[in-house]
Amino acid sequence: MSRIVWNTTNYGSENGQVGSHTLFTIEDNSTTGKPSYRLRTNLPVAGVRSWRATSSERLHVQADEVLATFVAELGAVFPTNTEKG
């Protein structure tokens, strides 16, 4: 389950929000016949601020991994089991 809500902007990019904070942006840099997307963030994760892929779906997964890494570096973890009890 993704913790990031993705919204398409008026310019065709996607903003990834966690709560009320926009933490990620995916830009479509595709040219005719050659898909290319770039994920950007300002989260300080291993000094990397952008990633490239041939699909935005792959970058959605990458953003989830980046967010989980960032949270883990803070000393927190996301629960793996969402059942109450």
LINLINLIN-V970631 format. One record per backbone hydrogen bond with DSSP energy under -0.5 kcal/mol. CO is the residue of the C=O (numbers start at 1). NH is the residue of the N-H. Records with the same first field share a line. If there is no record, write none. Layout:
CO = NH / NH
This chain:
4 = 6
5 = 17
7 = 15
9 = 12
13 = 9
14 = 26
15 = 7 / 17
16 = 23 / 24
17 = 5 / 19
18 = 21
21 = 18 / 23
23 = 42
24 = 16
25 = 27 / 40
26 = 14
27 = 29 / 38
31 = 34
34 = 31
36 = 29
37 = 53
38 = 27
39 = 51
40 = 25
43 = 45
44 = 46
45 = 48
48 = 45
49 = 41
51 = 39
53 = 37
55 = 59
56 = 60
57 = 61
58 = 62
59 = 63
60 = 64
61 = 65
62 = 66
63 = 67
64 = 68
65 = 69
66 = 70
67 = 71
68 = 72
69 = 73
70 = 74
71 = 76
72 = 75
80 = 82
